[in-house]
């Protein structure tokens, strides 16, 4: 993959818990995509089934980049 942004691994589920998407009953994170700006501020969150399709997150990235 040729990405111009970093991806993170969360095998200990610490980030999922901190971001509020960890399902403690199953031990898995609920599907979510977060768009974080260069200052480290979350600008957009896609959760649930809409997070499967990257179009919403891609559109959010484009809006942030255009600012």
FIGU-100973 format. One record per residue (C-alpha): residue number from 0; residue in three letters; x, y, z. Coordinates in steps of 0.1 Angstrom, whole numbers, plus 5000, padded with zeros to 4 digits. Layout:
REM FIGU-100973
+-----+-----+------+------+------+
|   k |   r |    X |    Y |    Z |
+-----+-----+------+------+------+
| NUM | ala |    X |    Y |    Z |
...
+-----+-----+------+------+------+
END
This chain:
REM FIGU-100973
+-----+-----+------+------+------+
|   k |   r |    X |    Y |    Z |
+-----+-----+------+------+------+
|   0 | unk | 5000 | 5000 | 5000 |
|   1 | unk | 5012 | 5035 | 4992 |
|   2 | unk | 4998 | 5056 | 5019 |
|   3 | unk | 5007 | 5092 | 5028 |
|   4 | unk | 4995 | 5088 | 5064 |
|   5 | unk | 5005 | 5064 | 5092 |
|   6 | unk | 4985 | 5034 | 5103 |
|   7 | unk | 4986 | 5022 | 5139 |
|   8 | unk | 4985 | 4987 | 5154 |
|   9 | unk | 4966 | 4982 | 5187 |
|  10 | unk | 4971 | 4946 | 5196 |
|  11 | unk | 4969 | 4954 | 5234 |
|  12 | unk | 4936 | 4973 | 5228 |
|  13 | unk | 4949 | 5003 | 5248 |
|  14 | unk | 4941 | 5028 | 5220 |
|  15 | unk | 4906 | 5013 | 5214 |
|  16 | unk | 4898 | 5017 | 5251 |
|  17 | unk | 4912 | 5053 | 5252 |
|  18 | unk | 4891 | 5062 | 5221 |
|  19 | unk | 4860 | 5046 | 5235 |
|  20 | unk | 4855 | 5020 | 5209 |
|  21 | unk | 4865 | 4988 | 5228 |
|  22 | unk | 4838 | 4963 | 5233 |
|  23 | unk | 4849 | 4948 | 5267 |
|  24 | unk | 4824 | 4919 | 5264 |
|  25 | unk | 4840 | 4906 | 5232 |
|  26 | unk | 4875 | 4920 | 5237 |
|  27 | unk | 4873 | 4936 | 5202 |
|  28 | unk | 4871 | 4972 | 5191 |
|  29 | unk | 4840 | 4983 | 5174 |
|  30 | unk | 4848 | 4994 | 5138 |
|  31 | unk | 4858 | 5031 | 5137 |
|  32 | unk | 4879 | 5054 | 5116 |
|  33 | unk | 4894 | 5086 | 5131 |
|  34 | unk | 4907 | 5115 | 5111 |
|  35 | unk | 4934 | 5133 | 5131 |
|  36 | unk | 4948 | 5166 | 5119 |
|  37 | unk | 4985 | 5175 | 5120 |
|  38 | unk | 4980 | 5191 | 5154 |
|  39 | unk | 4967 | 5158 | 5168 |
|  40 | unk | 4931 | 5169 | 5171 |
|  41 | unk | 4904 | 5144 | 5160 |
|  42 | unk | 4884 | 5161 | 5133 |
|  43 | unk | 4861 | 5133 | 5121 |
|  44 | unk | 4849 | 5099 | 5134 |
|  45 | unk | 4832 | 5072 | 5113 |
|  46 | unk | 4817 | 5045 | 5135 |
|  47 | unk | 4799 | 5012 | 5128 |
|  48 | unk | 4790 | 5000 | 5094 |
|  49 | unk | 4797 | 5034 | 5078 |
|  50 | unk | 4834 | 5030 | 5088 |
|  51 | unk | 4837 | 5000 | 5065 |
|  52 | unk | 4833 | 5022 | 5034 |
|  53 | unk | 4863 | 5046 | 5033 |
|  54 | unk | 4844 | 5072 | 5013 |
|  55 | unk | 4832 | 5092 | 5044 |
|  56 | unk | 4867 | 5093 | 5059 |
|  57 | unk | 4883 | 5101 | 5026 |
|  58 | unk | 4858 | 5130 | 5022 |
|  59 | unk | 4867 | 5143 | 5057 |
|  60 | unk | 4904 | 5141 | 5049 |
|  61 | unk | 4898 | 5162 | 5017 |
|  62 | unk | 4878 | 5188 | 5036 |
|  63 | unk | 4905 | 5191 | 5062 |
|  64 | unk | 4933 | 5193 | 5036 |
|  65 | unk | 4914 | 5221 | 5018 |
|  66 | unk | 4914 | 5243 | 5048 |
+-----+-----+------+------+------+
END
